Amino acid sequence: MKNYLVIGLILFSIFSIQAQDNNEIPQQNYNEVKINGLYLVLGAIEGTFEKLLNEESGVGISLFLPIDKDINDEINYYISPYYRMYFGGKFAAGFFVEGFGLLSSVKESSFSIIEGDVLLGRDNVTDFALGIGVGGKWVTNNGFIGELNLGVGRNLFNSNNIDDLVGKVAITLGYRF
């Protein structure tokens, strides 16, 4: 009887060790590249790189450049770093909130009246804004990403009216690697 008990304990320990090997945590991908499809339709390009820190947070940076002349008459570029907290069941996916900064260069029209003459001008104005946003991210098993994002912020340095509010809107497609 003792032999059967010893053999049973040995077999149980062997199967227990093998079962632990099968429960390994799968390797996660921590980098994402994305492009804003909404801005492509509107005549600009916004590319984003995000580095996932863990299953609940990530940091990233976006670069916006106009490619259509109508948009280029208003904005030169913006660079926007951000930090996100995720609240979904999957790794760095689902509902998120973000805090962002936005360094932008815009063309501002100005006019002056000097000795009865009206002078019109366009100046490039650079400003930095801080803001918050919300959104959702969906990730397939193959690493493809769909994302919706909405954020609002306020310029800090040339801020004197409601026109100094900045917004971020995104319908983004990308890939996690």
Secondary structure as a PSIPRED ss2 file (coil, helix, strand):
# PSIPRED VFORMAT (PSIPRED V4.0)

   1 M C   1.000  0.000  0.000
   2 K H   0.000  1.000  0.000
   3 N H   0.000  1.000  0.000
   4 Y H   0.000  1.000  0.000
   5 L H   0.000  1.000  0.000
   6 V H   0.000  1.000  0.000
   7 I H   0.000  1.000  0.000
   8 G H   0.000  1.000  0.000
   9 L H   0.000  1.000  0.000
  10 I H   0.000  1.000  0.000
  11 L H   0.000  1.000  0.000
  12 F H   0.000  1.000  0.000
  13 S H   0.000  1.000  0.000
  14 I H   0.000  1.000  0.000
  15 F H   0.000  1.000  0.000
  16 S H   0.000  1.000  0.000
  17 I H   0.000  1.000  0.000
  18 Q H   0.000  1.000  0.000
  19 A H   0.000  1.000  0.000
  20 Q H   0.000  1.000  0.000
  21 D H   0.000  1.000  0.000
  22 N H   0.000  1.000  0.000
  23 N C   1.000  0.000  0.000
  24 E C   1.000  0.000  0.000
  25 I C   1.000  0.000  0.000
  26 P C   1.000  0.000  0.000
  27 Q C   1.000  0.000  0.000
  28 Q C   1.000  0.000  0.000
  29 N C   1.000  0.000  0.000
  30 Y C   1.000  0.000  0.000
  31 N E   0.000  0.000  1.000
  32 E E   0.000  0.000  1.000
  33 V E   0.000  0.000  1.000
  34 K E   0.000  0.000  1.000
  35 I E   0.000  0.000  1.000
  36 N E   0.000  0.000  1.000
  37 G H   0.000  1.000  0.000
  38 L H   0.000  1.000  0.000
  39 Y H   0.000  1.000  0.000
  40 L H   0.000  1.000  0.000
  41 V H   0.000  1.000  0.000
  42 L H   0.000  1.000  0.000
  43 G C   1.000  0.000  0.000
  44 A E   0.000  0.000  1.000
  45 I E   0.000  0.000  1.000
  46 E E   0.000  0.000  1.000
  47 G E   0.000  0.000  1.000
  48 T E   0.000  0.000  1.000
  49 F E   0.000  0.000  1.000
  50 E E   0.000  0.000  1.000
  51 K E   0.000  0.000  1.000
  52 L E   0.000  0.000  1.000
  53 L E   0.000  0.000  1.000
  54 N E   0.000  0.000  1.000
  55 E C   1.000  0.000  0.000
  56 E C   1.000  0.000  0.000
  57 S E   0.000  0.000  1.000
  58 G E   0.000  0.000  1.000
  59 V E   0.000  0.000  1.000
  60 G E   0.000  0.000  1.000
  61 I E   0.000  0.000  1.000
  62 S E   0.000  0.000  1.000
  63 L E   0.000  0.000  1.000
  64 F E   0.000  0.000  1.000
  65 L E   0.000  0.000  1.000
  66 P E   0.000  0.000  1.000
  67 I C   1.000  0.000  0.000
  68 D C   1.000  0.000  0.000
  69 K H   0.000  1.000  0.000
  70 D H   0.000  1.000  0.000
  71 I H   0.000  1.000  0.000
  72 N H   0.000  1.000  0.000
  73 D C   1.000  0.000  0.000
  74 E C   1.000  0.000  0.000
  75 I E   0.000  0.000  1.000
  76 N E   0.000  0.000  1.000
  77 Y E   0.000  0.000  1.000
  78 Y E   0.000  0.000  1.000
  79 I E   0.000  0.000  1.000
  80 S E   0.000  0.000  1.000
  81 P E   0.000  0.000  1.000
  82 Y E   0.000  0.000  1.000
  83 Y E   0.000  0.000  1.000
  84 R E   0.000  0.000  1.000
  85 M E   0.000  0.000  1.000
  86 Y E   0.000  0.000  1.000
  87 F C   1.000  0.000  0.000
  88 G C   1.000  0.000  0.000
  89 G C   1.000  0.000  0.000
  90 K C   1.000  0.000  0.000
  91 F C   1.000  0.000  0.000
  92 A C   1.000  0.000  0.000
  93 A C   1.000  0.000  0.000
  94 G E   0.000  0.000  1.000
  95 F E   0.000  0.000  1.000
  96 F E   0.000  0.000  1.000
  97 V E   0.000  0.000  1.000
  98 E E   0.000  0.000  1.000
  99 G E   0.000  0.000  1.000
 100 F E   0.000  0.000  1.000
 101 G E   0.000  0.000  1.000
 102 L E   0.000  0.000  1.000
 103 L E   0.000  0.000  1.000
 104 S E   0.000  0.000  1.000
 105 S E   0.000  0.000  1.000
 106 V E   0.000  0.000  1.000
 107 K E   0.000  0.000  1.000
 108 E E   0.000  0.000  1.000
 109 S E   0.000  0.000  1.000
 110 S E   0.000  0.000  1.000
 111 F E   0.000  0.000  1.000
 112 S E   0.000  0.000  1.000
 113 I E   0.000  0.000  1.000
 114 I E   0.000  0.000  1.000
 115 E C   1.000  0.000  0.000
 116 G C   1.000  0.000  0.000
 117 D E   0.000  0.000  1.000
 118 V E   0.000  0.000  1.000
 119 L E   0.000  0.000  1.000
 120 L E   0.000  0.000  1.000
 121 G E   0.000  0.000  1.000
 122 R E   0.000  0.000  1.000
 123 D E   0.000  0.000  1.000
 124 N E   0.000  0.000  1.000
 125 V E   0.000  0.000  1.000
 126 T E   0.000  0.000  1.000
 127 D E   0.000  0.000  1.000
 128 F E   0.000  0.000  1.000
 129 A E   0.000  0.000  1.000
 130 L E   0.000  0.000  1.000
 131 G E   0.000  0.000  1.000
 132 I E   0.000  0.000  1.000
 133 G E   0.000  0.000  1.000
 134 V E   0.000  0.000  1.000
 135 G E   0.000  0.000  1.000
 136 G E   0.000  0.000  1.000
 137 K E   0.000  0.000  1.000
 138 W E   0.000  0.000  1.000
 139 V E   0.000  0.000  1.000
 140 T C   1.000  0.000  0.000
 141 N C   1.000  0.000  0.000
 142 N C   1.000  0.000  0.000
 143 G C   1.000  0.000  0.000
 144 F E   0.000  0.000  1.000
 145 I E   0.000  0.000  1.000
 146 G E   0.000  0.000  1.000
 147 E E   0.000  0.000  1.000
 148 L E   0.000  0.000  1.000
 149 N E   0.000  0.000  1.000
 150 L E   0.000  0.000  1.000
 151 G E   0.000  0.000  1.000
 152 V E   0.000  0.000  1.000
 153 G E   0.000  0.000  1.000
 154 R E   0.000  0.000  1.000
 155 N E   0.000  0.000  1.000
 156 L C   1.000  0.000  0.000
 157 F C   1.000  0.000  0.000
 158 N C   1.000  0.000  0.000
 159 S C   1.000  0.000  0.000
 160 N C   1.000  0.000  0.000
 161 N C   1.000  0.000  0.000
 162 I H   0.000  1.000  0.000
 163 D H   0.000  1.000  0.000
 164 D H   0.000  1.000  0.000
 165 L E   0.000  0.000  1.000
 166 V E   0.000  0.000  1.000
 167 G E   0.000  0.000  1.000
 168 K E   0.000  0.000  1.000
 169 V E   0.000  0.000  1.000
 170 A E   0.000  0.000  1.000
 171 I E   0.000  0.000  1.000
 172 T E   0.000  0.000  1.000
 173 L E   0.000  0.000  1.000
 174 G E   0.000  0.000  1.000
 175 Y E   0.000  0.000  1.000
 176 R E   0.000  0.000  1.000
 177 F C   1.000  0.000  0.000
